[in-house]
Amino acid sequence: MGQIEFEVKNPATGEVIETLKNNSEEEINDKIERAFEAFKSFKKTTAHERSQYLYKWRELILEHEEEIALMMTRESGKPLKESKGEVKYATDYILWFAEEAKRTYGRTIPEHVNNKRLIVTRAPVGVVASITPWNFPAAMMTRKAAPALAAGCTFICKPAQDTPLTTMKFVDLAHEAGFDKDVIQYVNGSGKDVGEIFTKHQLISKITYTGSTPVGKQLMSQSSSTLKKITLELGGHAPLIVHEDADIEKAVEGTIASKFRNAGQTCVCANRVYVHESIQQKYEETLRSAVNALKVGNGEDELTDIGPVINRDGFEKIKSHIEDATSKGARIVTGGDSYKEGGYYIVPTVLTDVTDDMKIMTEETFGPVIPVQSYHSIDDVIHKANNTPFGLAAYFFTENYSTGVQLYENLDFGVIGWNDGGPSAAHLPFGGMKESGFGREGGSEGIEPYLETKVVSIMV
């Protein structure tokens, strides 16, 4: 199982916040077995009981909002105001699925012969194992745990080793809210080791994962031996289109909202910006002013807009994308600097004169860098936007209804923002197309992956 201990570090300072122990294979198997035993009784609880547990869990998290937000900032580096926003966002999922727990309806079907009655019911799938990413340690956990618990499943989460503390706190508060300790649990360990245990264990019925596409493919392959249900929310390479009739101020505001949240370290960040050639200069000038106004620094400073990136690997990848682009002719409009001040900081950067052969136009950067390319026709930009194996999120800005409908209907992405840089909410289904995964989280669709359909045909 690899190393016994691991350190959780503050990306802003390099300080070790806490040293934790990885769970052994025996410990993880024991937790899975206890989750399976707990499922036998938990699945018999009423939807209203489960709903009340979820309501209480949400209340306790909000009571500890300040403490959790500070913890999240220290382990992830994100600005404190974003951490507070994420705590609220995470509890939105708990609230939503506390209500959805009571709406897992069945139905009766008209009989085809007089002496039969046909009934459809819904049942929880069983033990759910979750693997969550470091960039949203609260929201990505509750987006999976809340519907699983609402459905009557038991739940085990493996948080990212960069940011385990928020998840661990959430699980502790779930126990305080009334959930049995075997109904919701966490394990610590490397993704490779724990993923292999989860996918091959006969007592786990479902895997839910948010992370990279290569790892998602591996988990899917490993899960095939036991035919587990699986939900995958994977990588993205989101285009952002600014059409000639766009409101420039609105487009820039949306670009900032999409690109620079969590220092550009989200799967739905705008990765490549396409601007109509007739407005490119005005858009770039407005964008440069807005980007220059962003404050870079330690996330614990209330005024900080951009914190450090998570670790050295992320830092080096972002630098390599900037260097590759500039070596091939891209021009830096603003930013371009990187520095280490205890942590790894990238100054928010805008690149122009970008071409399709640059890494930044095909690979997910996961950092605060915007490449801008002009386009001539709407058909051309739709082709460019779709020319990727990924299909998670896309954005476009236009004040013309017909143009907007044309873009929405022809962009091959699961989540689309029309004049909106933040198209996500607990009551909206979230998920991707193509190699960005499958299944949906949030909305009325979000509980479906945790339910089985059962049919009974009664002879009377």
C-alpha positions in Angstrom: 0.0 0.0 0.0 3.0 2.3 -0.2 3.9 4.9 2.4 2.4 4.8 5.9 2.1 8.5 6.5 1.6 11.6 4.3 1.8 15.3 5.0 -0.9 17.9 4.2 0.8 21.2 3.3 -0.4 24.7 2.9 0.3 25.6 -0.8 0.7 29.3 0.2 3.6 28.7 2.6 4.8 25.1 2.3 4.0 24.7 6.0 3.0 21.1 7.1 -0.5 21.5 8.5 -1.0 17.9 9.6 0.6 14.5 9.2 -1.9 11.7 8.6 -1.7 7.9 8.3 -2.8 6.0 5.3 -5.2 3.2 5.9 -3.9 -0.3 5.3 -5.6 -2.6 2.9 -6.9 -4.6 5.8 -8.4 -1.4 7.3 -10.1 -0.4 4.1 -11.5 -3.9 3.6 -12.9 -3.8 7.1 -14.5 -0.4 6.5 -16.1 -1.8 3.3 -17.4 -4.8 5.1 -18.9 -2.7 7.9 -20.5 -0.4 5.3 -22.1 -3.5 3.8 -23.5 -4.7 7.1 -24.7 -1.1 7.8 -26.5 -1.1 4.5 -28.7 -4.0 5.5 -30.4 -1.8 8.1 -29.9 1.7 6.6 -31.7 0.8 3.4 -34.8 0.1 5.5 -34.9 3.6 7.0 -37.7 5.8 5.6 -37.0 8.5 3.1 -38.2 11.0 5.7 -35.7 9.7 8.3 -32.8 10.0 5.8 -34.0 13.5 4.9 -33.9 14.6 8.5 -30.4 13.4 8.9 -29.3 15.3 5.8 -31.0 18.5 7.1 -29.2 18.2 10.4 -25.9 17.5 8.6 -26.3 20.7 6.6 -27.1 22.7 9.7 -24.0 21.5 11.5 -21.7 22.3 8.5 -23.1 25.8 8.4 -22.5 26.2 12.1 -18.8 25.4 11.5 -18.6 27.5 8.3 -15.8 29.8 9.4 -13.7 26.9 10.7 -14.2 24.7 7.6 -13.5 27.6 5.2 -10.2 28.4 6.9 -9.2 24.8 6.9 -10.0 24.5 3.2 -8.0 27.6 2.4 -5.0 26.3 4.3 -5.0 22.9 2.6 -6.0 24.0 -0.9 -4.6 27.5 -1.2 -7.9 29.0 -2.6 -8.9 32.4 -1.4 -10.9 32.5 1.8 -13.9 34.1 0.2 -14.0 31.2 -2.3 -13.7 28.6 0.5 -16.7 30.2 2.2 -18.6 30.1 -1.1 -17.8 26.4 -1.5 -19.1 25.6 2.0 -22.4 27.1 1.0 -22.3 25.4 -2.4 -21.6 22.0 -0.7 -24.5 22.4 1.7 -26.8 23.3 -1.2 -26.3 19.7 -2.4 -27.2 18.3 1.0 -30.3 20.5 1.1 -31.4 19.5 -2.4 -31.0 15.8 -1.8 -32.6 16.0 1.6 -35.7 17.0 -0.4 -35.1 14.6 -3.3 -34.9 11.6 -0.8 -38.7 11.9 -0.6 -39.2 11.9 -4.3 -37.8 8.6 -5.4 -41.2 7.6 -6.7 -42.2 4.3 -8.2 -45.4 3.7 -10.3 -48.0 1.3 -11.2 -48.4 0.1 -14.8 -51.7 -0.9 -16.4 -52.0 -4.7 -16.5 -52.0 -6.6 -19.7 -54.2 -9.4 -18.3 -57.0 -9.0 -15.8 -55.5 -11.0 -13.0 -52.2 -9.2 -12.7 -51.0 -6.1 -11.0 -47.7 -4.5 -12.1 -45.7 -2.3 -9.7 -42.3 -0.5 -10.2 -40.2 0.5 -7.2 -36.8 2.1 -6.6 -34.2 0.6 -4.3 -30.7 1.8 -3.2 -27.8 0.2 -5.1 -25.7 -0.7 -2.1 -22.3 0.4 -0.9 -21.0 3.4 -2.8 -17.3 4.2 -3.0 -16.2 7.7 -4.0 -12.9 9.2 -5.0 -12.9 13.0 -4.9 -10.4 15.7 -6.2 -8.4 18.3 -4.3 -9.8 21.4 -6.0 -13.2 21.2 -4.4 -12.8 19.1 -1.3 -16.3 20.0 0.1 -18.6 20.3 -2.9 -17.3 17.3 -4.8 -17.8 15.2 -1.6 -21.4 16.3 -0.9 -22.4 16.1 -4.5 -21.8 12.4 -4.2 -22.5 11.7 -0.6 -25.8 13.5 -0.3 -27.7 11.6 -3.1 -26.2 8.3 -2.1 -27.4 8.8 1.5 -30.7 10.1 0.4 -31.2 7.0 -1.7 -30.4 4.7 1.2 -26.9 3.7 0.2 -23.9 3.6 2.5 -21.0 5.7 1.5 -17.2 5.6 1.7 -15.1 8.5 0.4 -11.4 8.7 -0.4 -10.4 12.3 -0.5 -7.4 13.6 -2.4 -4.2 13.5 -0.3 -3.5 17.2 -0.9 -6.8 18.2 0.7 -8.3 15.5 3.0 -9.1 17.6 6.1 -12.3 19.2 4.8 -13.7 15.8 3.9 -12.7 14.3 7.2 -14.5 17.1 9.0 -17.6 16.7 6.9 -17.8 13.0 7.8 -17.3 13.7 11.5 -20.2 16.2 11.3 -22.4 13.6 9.5 -21.9 11.3 12.4 -22.8 14.1 14.8 -26.0 14.7 12.7 -27.1 11.1 13.4 -25.7 9.0 10.6 -24.2 5.8 11.9 -20.4 5.7 11.7 -20.5 2.8 9.3 -23.1 4.5 7.0 -20.7 7.3 6.0 -16.9 6.8 6.3 -13.6 8.0 4.8 -10.3 6.3 4.0 -6.9 7.8 3.3 -4.4 6.4 0.8 -3.0 6.8 -2.6 -5.6 7.0 -5.4 -4.0 4.0 -7.2 -4.0 1.7 -4.2 -7.5 2.6 -2.9 -9.0 2.7 -6.4 -7.9 -0.8 -7.0 -9.4 -2.0 -3.8 -12.6 -0.2 -4.4 -13.1 -1.4 -8.0 -12.3 -5.1 -7.3 -14.2 -5.5 -4.0 -17.3 -7.6 -4.4 -19.2 -5.7 -1.7 -19.0 -2.3 -3.4 -21.9 -1.8 -5.9 -21.0 1.6 -7.3 -18.0 3.8 -7.9 -18.3 7.6 -8.4 -15.2 9.5 -9.4 -14.2 13.1 -10.2 -10.8 13.6 -11.7 -8.7 13.1 -14.8 -9.8 11.2 -17.9 -6.9 8.7 -17.9 -7.7 7.7 -14.3 -11.4 7.5 -15.0 -10.7 5.1 -17.9 -8.6 2.9 -15.6 -11.3 2.8 -12.9 -13.8 1.9 -15.5 -11.6 -0.9 -16.8 -11.0 -2.2 -13.3 -14.7 -2.1 -12.4 -15.6 -4.3 -15.3 -14.6 -7.5 -13.5 -17.5 -7.0 -11.1 -19.8 -5.0 -13.3 -20.0 -2.1 -10.9 -22.2 0.9 -11.7 -19.9 3.9 -12.3 -20.3 7.6 -12.6 -17.4 9.6 -14.0 -16.9 13.4 -14.1 -13.6 13.7 -15.9 -11.4 16.3 -17.6 -12.4 19.2 -19.7 -11.1 21.7 -22.2 -13.8 24.4 -22.2 -14.1 26.8 -25.0 -15.3 30.4 -24.4 -16.8 32.1 -27.5 -17.3 35.9 -27.7 -19.3 36.7 -30.7 -19.4 40.0 -32.6 -22.7 41.1 -31.0 -21.6 40.3 -27.4 -21.7 42.8 -24.6 -18.0 43.2 -24.0 -18.2 44.1 -20.3 -20.5 41.1 -19.7 -18.2 38.9 -21.7 -15.1 40.0 -19.7 -16.9 39.6 -16.4 -18.0 36.1 -17.5 -14.4 35.2 -18.6 -13.0 36.3 -15.2 -15.7 34.3 -13.4 -15.1 31.2 -15.4 -11.3 31.3 -15.7 -9.9 32.6 -12.5 -12.0 30.8 -9.8 -9.6 28.7 -7.7 -6.7 30.1 -9.7 -8.0 28.4 -12.8 -7.9 25.0 -11.2 -11.4 23.7 -12.0 -12.6 21.2 -14.6 -15.0 23.7 -16.1 -12.6 26.7 -16.4 -12.5 28.4 -19.8 -9.3 26.9 -21.3 -9.4 28.6 -24.7 -11.1 31.8 -25.7 -12.3 32.5 -29.2 -13.2 36.1 -30.0 -14.7 37.4 -33.2 -12.1 39.3 -35.2 -14.1 42.5 -35.3 -14.1 42.9 -31.5 -10.8 41.2 -30.6 -8.9 44.4 -29.7 -11.6 45.9 -27.6 -12.1 42.5 -25.7 -8.4 42.1 -25.0 -8.0 45.7 -23.8 -11.0 45.3 -21.4 -9.8 41.9 -20.3 -6.3 43.1 -19.6 -7.6 45.8 -17.3 -9.8 43.4 -15.4 -7.1 40.8 -15.0 -4.6 43.4 -13.8 -7.0 44.3 -11.0 -6.9 40.8 -9.6 -4.8 40.5 -6.4 -2.5 37.5 -6.1 -1.5 36.3 -2.6 -2.1 34.0 0.4 -5.7 32.9 0.4 -6.1 33.8 4.1 -6.0 37.5 3.1 -9.6 38.5 2.6 -8.5 40.7 -0.4 -6.9 37.9 -2.3 -8.4 36.9 -5.6 -5.8 34.4 -6.8 -4.1 32.1 -4.4 -1.2 29.7 -5.2 -1.6 26.6 -7.3 -1.8 23.4 -5.5 1.7 22.0 -5.8 5.0 21.9 -7.8 3.6 19.6 -10.5 0.8 22.0 -11.3 3.1 25.0 -11.2 5.5 23.4 -13.6 2.8 22.4 -16.0 1.3 25.9 -16.2 4.8 27.4 -16.8 5.4 24.9 -19.6 2.2 25.8 -21.3 3.1 29.5 -21.2 6.7 28.8 -22.4 5.5 26.5 -25.2 3.0 29.1 -26.4 5.5 32.0 -26.4 8.1 30.0 -28.1 5.7 29.4 -30.9 4.7 33.0 -31.4 2.1 33.8 -28.7 2.3 37.3 -27.3 1.8 38.0 -23.6 -0.9 40.7 -23.1 -0.4 40.7 -19.4 1.1 38.5 -16.7 3.4 35.7 -17.7 5.3 35.7 -14.5 5.6 32.9 -11.9 7.2 33.0 -8.6 7.6 30.9 -5.4 7.0 32.7 -2.2 6.7 29.7 0.2 4.0 28.5 -2.2 3.6 28.3 -6.0 2.1 31.5 -7.5 1.3 32.2 -11.2 0.4 35.8 -12.1 -2.9 35.9 -14.0 -1.9 35.8 -17.7 -3.5 36.6 -21.0 -1.9 35.3 -24.2 -2.9 36.4 -27.8 -1.7 35.4 -31.3 -2.4 31.9 -30.2 -2.3 29.0 -32.7 -3.8 25.5 -32.6 -0.4 23.8 -32.4 0.3 25.2 -29.0 -0.2 22.8 -26.0 -2.5 25.3 -24.2 -5.1 24.9 -27.0 -5.3 21.1 -26.6 -4.3 20.3 -23.0 -6.1 21.2 -19.8 -3.8 23.9 -18.2 -5.4 24.0 -14.8 -4.0 27.4 -14.0 -4.8 31.2 -14.4 -3.8 31.6 -18.0 -6.1 32.6 -20.9 -5.2 32.0 -24.5 -7.1 34.2 -26.9 -7.6 33.4 -30.6 -9.7 35.3 -33.2 -12.3 33.7 -35.6 -14.1 34.9 -38.6 -17.4 32.9 -38.9 -19.7 31.1 -36.5 -19.4 27.8 -38.3 -15.6 28.0 -38.0 -15.7 28.7 -34.2 -18.2 25.9 -33.6 -15.8 23.5 -35.4 -12.9 24.7 -33.4 -14.8 24.5 -30.1 -15.9 20.9 -30.8 -12.5 19.8 -32.0 -11.5 18.1 -28.8 -12.1 14.7 -27.2 -13.6 16.5 -24.2 -17.1 17.8 -23.7 -17.7 19.0 -20.2 -18.3 22.7 -20.2 -18.5 25.5 -22.8 -19.4 29.2 -22.7 -20.5 31.8 -25.3 -21.5 35.4 -25.2 -24.0 36.9 -27.7 -26.9 39.2 -27.4 -28.6 37.7 -30.4 -31.1 35.0 -29.6 -30.8 33.1 -33.0 -27.0 33.1 -32.7 -27.3 31.8 -29.1 -29.6 29.0 -30.0 -27.3 28.0 -32.9 -24.3 27.8 -30.6 -26.2 26.0 -27.8 -27.6 23.4 -30.2 -24.3 22.7 -32.0 -21.8 22.7 -29.1 -21.1 19.2 -27.9 -20.8 19.9 -24.2 -22.8 18.8 -21.2 -22.8 22.2 -19.4 -23.1 25.4 -21.3 -23.1 29.0 -20.1 -24.9 31.5 -22.3 -23.7 35.0 -21.1 -22.9 33.1 -17.9 -19.5 32.3 -16.5 -20.9 30.1 -13.7 -23.5 27.7 -15.0 -23.6 25.3 -12.0 -26.1 24.8 -9.1 -27.3 22.0 -6.9 -30.6 21.8 -8.7 -29.0 21.6 -12.2 -27.7 18.3 -13.6 -23.9 18.4 -14.0 -21.8 16.2 -16.2 -20.0 15.8 -19.5 -20.1 14.2 -23.0 -17.4 12.3 -24.9 -14.3 11.7 -22.8 -15.4 14.0 -20.1 -17.4 11.1 -18.6 -20.9 10.1 -18.1 -23.7 10.2 -15.5 -25.0 13.4 -14.0 -24.6 14.9 -10.6 -27.1 17.4 -9.1 -30.7 18.1 -10.2 -33.4 15.5 -10.2 -31.0 13.3 -12.3 -28.4 13.3 -9.5 -30.1 10.6 -7.4 -30.7 8.2 -10.3 -27.2 6.6 -10.3 -27.8 5.5 -6.7 -31.1 3.7 -7.3 -32.0 0.4 -8.8 -35.4 -0.2 -10.6 -37.3 -3.2 -9.3 -40.5 -4.6 -10.9 -43.0 -6.9 -9.3 -45.7 -8.7 -11.2 -48.5 -9.9 -8.9 -50.9 -12.6 -9.9 -54.2 -11.9 -8.1 
